[in-house]
């Protein structure tokens, strides 16, 4: 074996240098690209149409936020038992729109846009959970059925009625 190394020492030196160079290149090449890609649009065409109607109905009196996580609107009460379970029920859910006070950014009203999927049993269970959670938190929730067009005056009245409660 020693004879082999002595006779091919140059080969082993070059091999060691190549391995060292590859290791250094890997160390200094920076982080690998993370496996995320842009999703594209954040709203469907139906949601975007409602959003534009909502903008017109509120006339800038509220700030409109879209796709807000429940965990950013609601928190589990300190006295609740099994807090982790209750948090897990809200952490991955969101509401379609939230109207906030322009000055304080205080959430005033959550809005869920209901399409045909809300007729399914699993969605009805989720809808009931949302209604109970928002009621318990004292934050109003308004459900709006998807429509071809929205009556802006009626939409504003629904909003004002819920915000004033």
Secondary structure, DSSP 8 states (H G I E B T S, - for coil): -HHHHHHTHHHHHHHHHHHHHHHHHHHHS-----S------SS-HHHHHHHHHHHHHHTTSEEEEEEEEHHHH----TT-SSHHHHHHHHHT-EEEEEEEETTT--EEEEEEEE-GGGGSHHHHHHHHHHHHHHHHHT-EEEEEE--SS--HHHHHHHHHHHHH-
